[in-house]
Each structure stands twice: as structure tokens, then as C-alpha cells.
């Protein structure tokens, strides 16, 4: 059974914002706890390539650090972090679209069409999945259509490895509600993957 | 827990997560050993977990922490020992100096009150605010406010209050030039942060690089497009520490 992440999140945030001498260790612990969630959001929810997501991850970290003193704790840290990650990801998408159109396809030295950003995006996304490529985009679109109230507990379970007690504390939910929400997320996701119940 | 003769979805979902009590777990295991239908349901949940699993590049956090550590060191250089942190301060005081140490609390409070008075009256007068060197100060700079606004030597945090209906995904550019039109800071793609329920653009600016006493600050809204993109366009006064 892990410790209580909600207290831990806020405890870590206290150490960071009060310039505790172990503030960087606290920040590393906080970021490490949610790195998979951030990576998942950047890569799958926003649709960045791995290279773009690595840059965006650094920006998320900086934004989190700069924003922590003003984080008012009216929402869970994970929820606040999700917003920051999505915003930074979208910023990267806008920068990409300014640099090169998604439809623009560079030409290789032999004259054949090279890999454009759209190809890279699809390949990177598919590399994480075990479902047919033609269904991948639709699958993730469907997954991110799951209401956030159900999706976040499930993501915290699957990506951050939190148990139900920890998720309840992180999100301020009743323990009994966590199981229901995760079940609902999975039931919807099962439909997304074409595995709807009989 | 059951739907007819089968465990319900919540029970199987909890089973996948190993969140059933010992007794229920044993019941489910017994059922699964003889029910192909439910084994398929559990397999489907497990496949979703597999699809969600993700590999994070090694060193991602380490690199980010190094970046943030550099930022910490930079900000630590301008902060005095902290008596209270920002999240304990009401938002309406968040623009005041946060680095009070007990011996200078009184002086700091007086400086903050002076700053507040200045901001309130700045639309009518071109009063100059005197602050100590190397303080971290957040100033409200609103559209149309007096341009003759600040007097600080050191690292400052400019906090630009944005129009009421600024969307979360808005973007801004910020340019700061000295009296010789030399670009001191050029920042693109700044996104609003929400402080006290209001959107702001927040940026750190080191006035120690400034030659002369005046800098020109220009903030433009890049996205979404608006008829008048200028959020702020005016001069700021900057003087050496201890100057009058």
C-alpha cells in the first residue's frame, strides 16, 4: 500500500515553494510521480511526436515550477497538471503548424516523398498500441472523449500505478467512488476498442 | 456484486486492479475458473491496460529537474529567507514582496503599502516607486495604466493583468527595449496564468542589464486575433539600487 499521495503532493509542493534545501529533490519526486501521465497526454491526447513531446515535457516542468506558488489547491494537483500539460502540448502543435504544414511532405534525395509530420505522428502513436493502425486514431479520440471524471482515476491507476486509496486521496473522492469511476472508464474504453460487452 | 450468475463489471474491474477483498477475490477466482465468458471480460480489461501502458524516455525527469534547478538557483538569488510562501497569501496581496524576513517585516510591509498606493494612484500621477534592490516584486500592469510605473534594480516579476475575457489558450508576445532601442527581452508564445481568478501574463525581467533609466515594454496579443492586439505599450522607469 503506497503512502498518501495527496498529502505527499502537497507536502512536496510545500518543500518546493518554500525553497527548502531539498526543493529540487522534492520537484524530482513530484515530476517522477506523474511523468507517465504527462508523457501520455503529450503523445496521445495532444498528438505530439516523441521529439516534440520531449521538448514539451521540459516546458511542462518549467510551467509547473513557475506556477506552483500560485497553485491554490482548490483542485487536485493531477488535474491542474493535466491542464498545464495540455496547454503546453497545444502550444507545441501551434508552433509546428507554423513551421511546416502537416500535409507538407519533404522530398528525399532520390526524389521520393519523405516522412512528413503527419506520418511521424501516426507512427509514434501506433508504436504504443497493439491494435490495427487504421483504428488507432479513432481509438485515442474515443478514449479522450471519456468524461474526465472517469478518465483521470483510470489514468492514475494505469499510468501512475496508484491504488484506489491513493487515487481517492489524490482526487478527493470517496474510496467507493473510485472503483465505480474506473469501471465506467474501462467500460467506455472497451467500446472504443471494439470490445463492447455482449 | 453480481449480474445474474456473473460478477458485474465493477467487480471484475476491481479484480483486475487487485482491489477486491480476500473473500470476494476468492469467489471471483472460483467463478473465473469455470466461466469462459467472464475470463474474456477480464482479458478485455487487461488488454486496455496493456494499450494504455507507455514507455517514457530515460532521463526525461532528470533533464527537466536540471532545467528547473537552474531556475531555482536563479530565483533563489533574488529571494531573502522566506517567512511565508505565496499560497498562504491572499491573492489580493500576491503582488507584494514575498521574501520578508522577520527583521525587515515592518519595512517590507511599509514598502508594500507604498506600492499599493502607487498602483492605485498611478493612473492620475506619474509617481515613482522606490523599492529595495533584488526584491521579487509582482506588479499589476493593466491596459491603459500609467506607463511611468516602476523603479527597481534587480530581478522583477512583471504581472500583466489581461482583459476580462481572455481565453485560456490565448498567446502573447512581450518585448522590452532600452532607451537605445536595444532588445533586452523578447518573449513569444506567452500563455496566460490565472492568479486570483484573473488572467495574467507573467514574466521575469532582470533590470540589471538596463542601460539608462527607461525601458519600453510592449505586450501584444497574438492569439486569438483581436482588433487592437496591444495589451500594453509604454515606458517603465528603472533606476540603480539606492538611487532616488
Interface residues (C-beta under 8 A of the other chain):
Chain A: X13 X14 X17 X18 X19 X23 X24 X27 X28 X31 X32 X35 X36 X39 X40 X43 X44 X50 X54 X57 X58 X60 X61 X62 X65 X66 X67 X69 X70 X71 X72 X73 X83 X87 X90 X91 X94 X95 X128 X129 X130 X131 X139 X155 X157 X158 X159 X163 X164 X179 X180 X182 X183 X186 X187 X189 X190 X193 X195 X197 X198
Chain B: X9 X10 X13 X14 X17 X19 X37 X41 X44 X45 X47 X48 X49 X50 X51 X52 X53 X54 X55 X56 X57 X60 X61 X62 X63 X64 X65 X67 X68 X69 X71 X72 X76 X79 X82 X85 X86 X87 X91 X94 X98 X168 X169 X171 X189 X191 X193 X194 X195 X202 X223
